[in-house]
Amino acid sequence: MLVEVGACVRSGFCCKQSPCAFGAWDNIKKQCIHLSFSDNLACCDIYSEIIKDPTSIVSPAFGQGCCATLFNEERKSIIISQYGGVIPTVTVEF
């Protein structure tokens, strides 16, 4: 079944909560050690390695729907500045 969901807006919120199975926690920065930012958008420094793994379609599921809308203070400002105030969507298969 195909479902349209709110897309990841690259706030980095998820990676600041806990690392995915491919990451590791940085106790000093309080985020995944692979989280970085480019043009104020979150990036995963090992993205190109992770997507080679077939299980990555499920976790971390890059770009496949942002469920982290609560307590994500950066999300709204990114939607306004990067997407003209319109929440981007993606279609995912469940």
All heavy atoms as an XYZ file, in Angstrom:
709
protein
N       0.837     -1.165      0.000
C       0.000      0.000      0.000
C       0.893      1.243      0.000
O       1.838      1.335      0.782
C      -0.897     -0.028      1.238
C      -1.676      1.245      1.421
S      -2.921      1.222      2.726
C      -1.962      0.954      4.181
N       0.588      2.200     -0.854
C       1.321      3.458     -0.898
C       0.616      4.486     -0.024
O      -0.606      4.621     -0.078
C       1.411      3.975     -2.328
C       2.181      3.101     -3.304
C       2.117      3.691     -4.704
C       3.631      2.952     -2.864
N       1.411      5.215      0.765
C       0.869      6.208      1.686
C       1.703      7.483      1.571
O       2.935      7.434      1.536
C       0.926      5.686      3.145
C       0.405      6.724      4.113
C       0.164      4.393      3.280
N       1.031      8.622      1.519
C       1.735      9.907      1.495
C       1.910     10.396      2.934
O       0.952     10.455      3.704
C       0.941     10.937      0.692
C       1.725     12.196      0.427
C       1.040     13.110     -0.567
O       0.502     12.612     -1.564
O       1.061     14.319     -0.332
N       3.150     10.727      3.288
C       3.472     11.162      4.650
C       4.338     12.417      4.592
O       4.926     12.735      3.562
C       4.209     10.052      5.438
C       3.334      8.838      5.615
C       5.514      9.684      4.762
N       4.419     13.123      5.704
C       5.293     14.279      5.800
C       6.741     13.851      5.669
O       7.181     12.912      6.319
N       7.474     14.520      4.808
C       8.867     14.156      4.545
C       9.807     14.622      5.652
O       9.492     15.538      6.411
C       9.316     14.761      3.222
N      10.948     13.995      5.698
C      12.029     14.457      6.567
C      12.440     15.843      6.081
O      12.631     16.054      4.883
C      13.208     13.491      6.458
S      14.699     14.074      7.301
N      12.574     16.786      6.991
C      12.995     18.136      6.597
C      14.451     18.408      6.963
O      14.933     19.519      6.834
C      12.060     19.222      7.184
C      10.653     19.064      6.644
C      12.079     19.223      8.695
N      15.141     17.374      7.422
C      16.564     17.429      7.733
C      16.895     18.399      8.862
O      17.848     19.161      8.795
C      17.369     17.738      6.469
C      17.241     16.628      5.439
C      17.983     16.896      4.172
N      19.372     17.206      4.428
C      20.181     17.736      3.518
N      19.762     17.977      2.304
N      21.430     18.006      3.828
N      16.119     18.302      9.942
C      16.401     19.123     11.116
C      17.475     18.502     11.994
O      18.070     19.193     12.817
C      15.121     19.322     11.944
O      14.710     18.100     12.524
N      17.687     17.200     11.866
C      18.654     16.504     12.714
C      18.079     16.063     14.042
O      18.774     15.477     14.865
N      16.798     16.324     14.249
C      16.156     16.013     15.530
C      16.312     14.548     15.921
O      16.657     14.243     17.060
C      14.671     16.395     15.465
C      13.933     16.180     16.746
C      14.048     17.094     17.789
C      13.117     15.080     16.924
C      13.361     16.906     18.976
C      12.424     14.876     18.106
C      12.548     15.794     19.134
N      16.041     13.649     14.986
C      16.117     12.216     15.305
C      17.521     11.828     15.761
O      17.688     11.076     16.715
C      15.709     11.371     14.103
S      13.985     11.591     13.636
N      18.527     12.341     15.070
C      19.916     11.995     15.385
C      20.399     12.669     16.665
O      21.455     12.325     17.192
C      20.820     12.366     14.221
S      20.359     11.550     12.681
N      19.627     13.627     17.160
C      19.937     14.257     18.441
C      19.238     13.538     19.589
O      19.493     13.836     20.752
C      19.519     15.730     18.428
C      20.356     16.576     17.494
C      19.851     18.002     17.474
C      20.603     18.854     16.482
N      20.040     20.210     16.396
N      18.336     12.613     19.256
C      17.631     11.842     20.275
C      18.359     10.543     20.567
O      18.524     10.162     21.717
C      16.194     11.549     19.845
C      15.381     12.786     19.499
C      15.451     13.857     20.567
O      15.104     13.627     21.720
N      15.923     15.035     20.199
N      18.777      9.852     19.512
C      19.533      8.609     19.654
C      20.069      8.213     18.280
O      19.491      8.588     17.261
C      18.672      7.495     20.231
O      17.652      7.148     19.331
N      21.154      7.468     18.256
C      21.693      7.046     16.962
C      20.881      5.880     16.389
O      20.248      5.125     17.130
C      23.115      6.603     17.291
C      23.027      6.142     18.708
C      21.988      7.036     19.364
N      20.908      5.745     15.079
C      20.307      4.565     14.455
C      21.272      3.396     14.651
O      22.326      3.539     15.277
C      20.041      4.824     12.969
S      21.535      4.897     11.937
N      20.944      2.267     14.098
C      21.773      1.070     14.260
C      23.165      1.225     13.637
O      24.085      0.490     13.985
C      21.069     -0.136     13.652
N      23.323      2.176     12.755
C      24.605      2.396     12.085
C      25.459      3.438     12.808
O      26.623      3.615     12.499
C      24.380      2.858     10.646
C      23.595      1.883      9.829
C      22.219      1.980      9.738
C      24.233      0.851      9.156
C      21.477      1.077      8.985
C      23.506     -0.057      8.396
C      22.129      0.049      8.315
N      24.866      4.158     13.742
C      25.545      5.266     14.395
C      26.084      4.926     15.768
O      26.056      3.783     16.216
N      26.551      5.962     16.423
C      27.055      5.868     17.798
C      26.836      7.222     18.464
O      26.813      8.257     17.792
C      28.534      5.499     17.804
N      26.690      7.203     19.752
C      26.363      8.415     20.507
C      27.610      9.192     20.897
O      28.602      8.623     21.336
C      25.573      8.044     21.746
C      24.965      9.212     22.441
C      25.305      9.693     23.667
C      23.907     10.035     21.952
N      24.522     10.778     23.973
C      23.655     11.010     22.930
C      23.154     10.060     20.769
C      22.677     11.991     22.777
C      22.172     11.032     20.624
C      21.945     11.981     21.618
N      27.546     10.509     20.731
C      28.596     11.424     21.176
C      28.102     12.076     22.466
O      27.188     12.909     22.429
C      28.854     12.481     20.105
C      29.969     13.447     20.464
O      30.142     13.771     21.660
O      30.672     13.895     19.537
N      28.672     11.673     23.600
C      28.232     12.189     24.898
C      28.495     13.675     25.075
O      27.790     14.341     25.828
C      28.898     11.418     26.036
C      28.256     10.073     26.257
O      27.038      9.934     26.188
N      29.066      9.063     26.498
N      29.487     14.195     24.402
C      29.797     15.616     24.541
C      28.808     16.471     23.748
O      28.252     17.432     24.263
C      31.250     15.897     24.102
C      32.211     15.182     25.053
C      31.533     17.398     24.050
C      33.651     15.155     24.617
N      28.574     16.108     22.489
C      27.658     16.874     21.645
C      26.192     16.498     21.854
O      25.302     17.192     21.396
C      28.001     16.673     20.167
C      29.315     17.290     19.761
C      29.517     17.107     18.268
C      30.787     17.770     17.783
N      30.949     17.598     16.320
N      25.939     15.370     22.524
C      24.580     14.870     22.756
C      23.847     14.641     21.430
O      22.723     15.089     21.217
C      23.770     15.826     23.638
C      24.413     16.147     24.955
C      24.431     14.940     25.849
C      24.963     15.317     27.218
N      25.724     14.310     27.850
N      24.514     13.896     20.540
C      23.948     13.555     19.237
C      24.764     12.416     18.636
O      25.806     12.054     19.164
C      23.979     14.758     18.285
C      25.396     15.194     17.924
C      25.438     16.408     17.027
O      24.644     17.318     17.172
N      26.365     16.431     16.097
N      24.275     11.878     17.530
C      25.030     10.840     16.835
C      26.355     11.412     16.345
O      26.416     12.570     15.901
C      24.208     10.315     15.654
S      25.092      9.061     14.686
N      27.390     10.615     16.389
C      28.715     11.091     15.961
C      28.764     11.389     14.462
O      29.638     12.127     14.015
C      29.833     10.087     16.325
C      29.638      8.749     15.595
C      29.925      9.899     17.823
C      30.804      7.787     15.729
N      27.820     10.854     13.691
C      27.826     11.047     12.244
C      26.958     12.214     11.783
O      26.890     12.492     10.587
C      27.377      9.767     11.540
C      28.208      8.585     11.897
N      29.542      8.492     11.577
C      27.897      7.452     12.571
C      30.020      7.341     12.029
N      29.043      6.695     12.645
N      26.305     12.914     12.696
C      25.450     14.039     12.345
C      26.299     15.278     12.074
O      27.132     15.668     12.879
C      24.452     14.331     13.472
C      23.538     15.534     13.280
C      22.614     15.328     12.073
C      22.730     15.784     14.546
N      26.045     15.882     10.913
C      26.697     17.149     10.596
C      25.660     18.037      9.914
O      24.528     17.626      9.676
C      27.915     16.924      9.687
O      27.513     16.392      8.443
N      26.061     19.247      9.609
C      25.124     20.194      8.984
C      25.782     20.860      7.788
O      26.969     21.172      7.798
C      24.677     21.248     10.000
C      23.762     20.682     11.047
C      24.273     20.072     12.172
C      22.395     20.732     10.884
C      23.438     19.520     13.132
C      21.546     20.182     11.830
C      22.072     19.584     12.955
N      24.979     21.052      6.747
C      25.411     21.753      5.540
C      24.283     22.700      5.157
O      23.135     22.259      4.989
C      25.686     20.750      4.417
O      26.002     21.416      3.223
N      24.585     23.974      5.050
C      23.561     24.987      4.756
C      22.389     24.899      5.728
O      21.223     24.981      5.339
C      23.070     24.853      3.309
C      24.167     25.118      2.294
O      25.021     25.984      2.555
O      24.173     24.450      1.252
N      22.696     24.691      7.001
C      21.715     24.596      8.091
C      20.784     23.393      7.992
O      19.769     23.347      8.669
C      20.906     25.891      8.204
C      21.765     27.047      8.636
O      22.650     26.898      9.463
N      21.519     28.209      8.056
N      21.108     22.428      7.141
C      20.327     21.202      7.050
C      21.166     20.027      7.530
O      22.354     19.948      7.239
C      19.849     20.960      5.613
C      18.874     21.989      5.057
C      18.548     21.668      3.602
C      17.595     22.040      5.891
N      20.530     19.122      8.271
C      21.237     17.973      8.825
C      21.681     17.021      7.724
O      20.998     16.838      6.722
C      20.338     17.237      9.809
N      22.838     16.435      7.938
C      23.403     15.458      7.013
C      23.954     14.295      7.828
O      24.424     14.480      8.939
C      24.565     16.055      6.225
S      24.171     17.519      5.289
N      23.904     13.123      7.233
C      24.530     11.962      7.843
C      25.854     11.732      7.123
O      25.878     11.528      5.904
C      23.632     10.730      7.697
S      24.413      9.235      8.334
N      26.933     11.771      7.861
C      28.258     11.628      7.262
C      28.527     10.236      6.687
O      29.465     10.067      5.913
C      29.344     11.982      8.278
C      29.353     13.462      8.616
O      28.880     14.279      7.802
O      29.843     13.805      9.707
N      27.710      9.250      7.063
C      27.907      7.898      6.516
C      26.707      7.456      5.666
O      26.499      6.265      5.429
C      28.225      6.874      7.634
C      27.115      6.800      8.666
C      29.572      7.173      8.273
C      27.256      5.636      9.646
N      25.935      8.403      5.191
C      24.760      8.124      4.364
C      25.089      7.189      3.202
O      24.391      6.199      2.978
C      24.178      9.436      3.842
C      23.071      9.261      2.827
C      21.773      8.995      3.235
C      23.318      9.368      1.458
C      20.747      8.835      2.320
C      22.304      9.202      0.535
C      21.018      8.948      0.971
O      20.019      8.780      0.054
N      26.147      7.484      2.470
C      26.481      6.675      1.289
C      26.808      5.227      1.655
O      26.592      4.319      0.854
C      27.627      7.300      0.497
O      28.771      7.425      1.298
N      27.294      4.997      2.857
C      27.560      3.631      3.316
C      26.265      2.954      3.776
O      26.030      1.784      3.483
C      28.574      3.640      4.464
C      29.943      4.147      4.072
C      30.569      3.335      2.951
O      30.537      2.088      3.025
O      31.084      3.945      1.995
N      25.438      3.688      4.495
C      24.206      3.115      5.033
C      23.273      2.658      3.917
O      22.699      1.568      3.994
C      23.491      4.119      5.958
C      24.306      4.332      7.236
C      22.078      3.642      6.298
C      23.760      5.422      8.141
N      23.111      3.464      2.873
C      22.139      3.104      1.831
C      22.550      1.874      1.026
O      21.737      1.328      0.287
C      21.817      4.286      0.893
C      23.066      4.774      0.168
C      21.143      5.404      1.676
C      22.771      5.766     -0.942
N      23.762      1.405      1.191
C      24.185      0.157      0.543
C      23.573     -1.062      1.235
O      23.508     -2.139      0.660
C      25.712      0.046      0.544
C      26.392      1.062     -0.340
C      27.901      0.963     -0.213
C      28.589      2.069     -0.986
N      30.050      2.055     -0.768
N      23.139     -0.890      2.474
C      22.550     -1.971      3.247
C      21.051     -2.043      2.949
O      20.338     -1.051      3.125
C      22.770     -1.714      4.739
C      22.314     -2.860      5.611
O      21.196     -3.377      5.397
O      23.070     -3.235      6.520
N      20.543     -3.186      2.479
C      19.121     -3.301      2.140
C      18.172     -3.011      3.296
O      17.035     -2.607      3.078
C      18.965     -4.746      1.673
C      20.312     -5.329      1.581
C      21.280     -4.416      2.246
N      18.619     -3.190      4.536
C      17.736     -2.920      5.676
C      17.543     -1.431      5.914
O      16.651     -1.042      6.672
C      18.270     -3.572      6.964
O      19.501     -2.954      7.335
C      18.443     -5.070      6.801
N      18.332     -0.588      5.272
C      18.228      0.852      5.510
C      16.934      1.444      4.977
O      16.584      2.570      5.324
C      19.434      1.591      4.922
O      19.387      1.581      3.510
N      16.199      0.706      4.154
C      14.906      1.206      3.695
C      13.921      1.308      4.860
O      12.991      2.100      4.848
C      14.346      0.349      2.543
C      13.215      1.079      1.845
C      13.896     -1.013      3.033
C      12.845      0.510      0.507
N      14.155      0.515      5.901
C      13.289      0.520      7.080
C      13.881      1.401      8.183
O      13.181      2.171      8.822
C      13.081     -0.918      7.598
C      12.263     -0.922      8.873
C      12.437     -1.774      6.531
N      15.159      1.299      8.401
C      15.812      2.082      9.447
C      17.262      2.333      9.058
O      17.992      1.382      8.807
C      15.760      1.335     10.779
O      16.432      2.073     11.777
N      17.630      3.588      8.914
C      16.967      4.804      9.345
C      15.952      5.397      8.368
O      15.409      6.462      8.647
C      18.121      5.762      9.574
C      19.168      5.330      8.620
C      19.008      3.837      8.516
N      15.677      4.770      7.246
C      14.616      5.207      6.320
C      14.763      6.679      5.942
O      13.841      7.469      6.071
C      13.242      4.920      6.908
N      15.917      7.050      5.474
C      16.188      8.446      5.108
C      15.075      9.044      4.255
O      14.690      8.489      3.237
C      17.498      8.545      4.317
C      18.719      8.273      5.133
C      19.446      7.120      4.929
C      19.139      9.168      6.097
C      20.583      6.860      5.668
C      20.278      8.918      6.846
C      20.997      7.761      6.635
N      14.571     10.189      4.692
C      13.592     10.942      3.921
C      12.206     10.343      3.836
O      11.344     10.889      3.169
N      11.958      9.248      4.503
C      10.690      8.549      4.328
C       9.664      8.884      5.397
O       9.021      8.015      5.957
C      10.932      7.043      4.263
C      11.717      6.675      3.048
C      11.567      5.211      2.731
O      10.588      4.574      3.067
N      12.559      4.669      2.062
N       9.499     10.139      5.661
C       8.426     10.557      6.551
C       8.897     10.978      7.914
O       9.513     10.209      8.618
N       8.595     12.205      8.255
C       9.000     12.726      9.556
C       7.882     12.519     10.558
O       6.799     13.081     10.428
C       9.331     14.208      9.457
S       9.918     14.887     11.011
N       8.153     11.704     11.549
C       7.175     11.507     12.622
C       7.579     12.294     13.855
O       6.928     12.224     14.880
C       7.013     10.024     12.935
S       8.533      9.256     13.494
N       8.669     13.040     13.759
C       9.179     13.782     14.907
C       8.718     15.239     14.847
O       9.505     16.160     14.689
C      10.702     13.698     14.947
N       7.401     15.434     14.939
C       6.876     16.796     14.867
C       6.777     17.457     16.238
O       6.881     18.671     16.345
C       5.490     16.790     14.203
O       4.631     15.923     14.934
C       5.580     16.300     12.773
N       6.582     16.673     17.288
C       6.481     17.233     18.634
C       7.861     17.524     19.214
O       8.782     16.722     19.067
C       5.751     16.261     19.568
C       4.271     16.052     19.275
C       3.715     14.971     20.194
C       3.505     17.338     19.464
N       7.996     18.668     19.832
C       9.221     19.084     20.514
C      10.401     19.285     19.554
O      11.530     19.378     19.983
C       9.603     18.102     21.632
C       8.463     17.788     22.549
C       7.881     16.533     22.556
C       7.955     18.760     23.388
C       6.818     16.246     23.395
C       6.892     18.484     24.227
C       6.325     17.221     24.240
N      10.136     19.340     18.265
C      11.177     19.558     17.261
C      11.125     21.030     16.852
O      10.482     21.395     15.869
C      10.936     18.629     16.056
C      12.049     18.704     15.038
O      12.912     19.563     15.095
N      12.010     17.805     14.082
N      11.799     21.879     17.617
C      11.711     23.321     17.426
C      12.299     23.807     16.104
O      11.862     24.807     15.553
C      12.367     24.024     18.608
C      11.643     23.739     19.912
C      12.340     24.325     21.114
O      13.238     25.174     20.950
O      11.976     23.933     22.230
N      13.281     23.113     15.567
C      13.899     23.523     14.312
C      13.020     23.230     13.103
O      13.114     23.881     12.070
C      15.256     22.828     14.113
C      16.330     23.262     15.082
C      16.307     22.451     16.378
O      15.572     21.451     16.448
O      17.005     22.840     17.317
N      12.150     22.228     13.222
C      11.355     21.748     12.083
C      10.540     22.867     11.425
O      10.560     23.032     10.214
C      10.441     20.612     12.532
C       9.698     19.952     11.398
C       8.920     18.738     11.934
N       8.380     17.946     10.853
C       7.203     18.164     10.285
N       6.439     19.146     10.725
N       6.784     17.410      9.294
N       9.814     23.633     12.216
C       8.949     24.673     11.663
C       9.749     25.730     10.914
O       9.380     26.131      9.811
C       8.107     25.323     12.758
C       7.103     26.321     12.221
C       6.187     26.834     13.304
C       5.163     27.775     12.708
N       4.210     28.254     13.704
N      10.861     26.179     11.485
C      11.657     27.208     10.812
C      12.272     26.685      9.513
O      12.395     27.417      8.535
C      12.739     27.777     11.737
O      13.659     26.778     12.100
N      12.633     25.401      9.479
C      13.170     24.803      8.249
C      12.077     24.720      7.191
O      12.316     25.017      6.018
C      13.794     23.426      8.529
C      15.081     23.591      9.333
C      14.070     22.673      7.221
C      15.675     22.299      9.836
N      10.874     24.340      7.586
C       9.764     24.263      6.631
C       9.493     25.642      6.036
O       9.274     25.772      4.830
C       8.503     23.674      7.298
C       8.731     22.194      7.601
C       7.270     23.872      6.417
C       7.674     21.561      8.483
N       9.557     26.661      6.846
C       9.337     28.025      6.349
C      10.477     28.471      5.439
O      10.244     28.931      4.324
C       9.152     29.005      7.529
C       7.825     28.708      8.242
C       9.203     30.460      7.053
C       7.663     29.409      9.569
N      11.716     28.288      5.890
C      12.853     28.807      5.117
C      13.201     27.980      3.890
O      13.611     28.522      2.867
C      14.091     28.951      6.005
O      14.555     27.677      6.421
N      13.037     26.670      3.966
C      13.458     25.799      2.865
C      12.316     25.377      1.938
O      12.561     25.018      0.790
C      14.125     24.533      3.422
C      15.351     24.796      4.256
C      16.507     25.320      3.423
O      16.732     24.897      2.306
N      17.239     26.260      3.975
N      11.088     25.368      2.456
C       9.965     24.825      1.687
C       8.805     25.804      1.553
O       7.685     25.405      1.254
C       9.478     23.515      2.324
C      10.579     22.493      2.456
C      11.233     22.288      3.667
C      11.001     21.748      1.364
C      12.256     21.363      3.788
C      12.018     20.819      1.475
C      12.646     20.638      2.686
O      13.660     19.727      2.793
N       9.074     27.097      1.782
C       8.038     28.114      1.610
C       6.837     27.932      2.511
O       5.736     28.356      2.192
N       7.032     27.292      3.657
C       5.966     27.100      4.622
C       5.066     25.902      4.338
O       4.138     25.641      5.084
N       5.356     25.178      3.272
C       4.562     24.009      2.911
C       5.305     22.745      3.347
O       6.459     22.543      2.948
C       4.288     23.968      1.388
C       3.508     22.718      1.011
C       3.571     25.228      0.933
N       4.654     21.924      4.143
C       5.289     20.683      4.603
C       5.486     19.764      3.411
O       4.525     19.391      2.737
C       4.433     19.989      5.679
C       4.291     20.897      6.907
C       5.033     18.646      6.074
C       3.291     20.409      7.930
N       6.742     19.391      3.115
C       6.967     18.483      1.991
C       6.452     17.084      2.327
O       6.401     16.693      3.493
C       8.489     18.495      1.844
C       9.003     18.838      3.198
C       7.968     19.741      3.814
N       6.078     16.353      1.314
C       5.587     14.983      1.520
C       6.356     14.007      0.639
O       6.973     14.409     -0.344
C       4.077     14.865      1.210
O       3.870     15.220     -0.154
C       3.248     15.753      2.107
N       6.294     12.765      1.021
C       6.854     11.666      0.223
C       5.846     10.529      0.236
O       5.027     10.429      1.158
C       8.213     11.160      0.764
C       9.291     12.209      0.611
C       8.115     10.712      2.207
N       5.901      9.706     -0.772
C       5.047      8.535     -0.827
C       5.895      7.327     -0.460
O       6.964      7.114     -1.034
C       4.441      8.352     -2.229
O       3.693      9.528     -2.547
C       3.528      7.146     -2.281
N       5.432      6.573      0.515
C       6.150      5.400      0.966
C       5.269      4.170      0.814
O       4.040      4.262      0.808
C       6.644      5.530      2.432
C       7.631      6.666      2.565
C       5.491      5.718      3.383
N       5.905      3.036      0.708
C       5.171      1.786      0.597
C       5.220      1.031      1.913
O       6.288      0.840      2.484
C       5.755      0.915     -0.508
C       4.937     -0.320     -0.782
C       5.402     -1.084     -2.012
O       6.229     -0.547     -2.785
O       4.944     -2.210     -2.179
N       4.060      0.648      2.405
C       3.961     -0.127      3.639
C       3.528     -1.530      3.310
O       2.821     -1.798      2.417
C       2.957      0.499      4.612
C       3.494      1.713      5.288
C       3.151      2.971      4.830
C       4.348      1.595      6.366
C       3.635      4.104      5.470
C       4.835      2.726      7.000
C       4.475      3.990      6.543
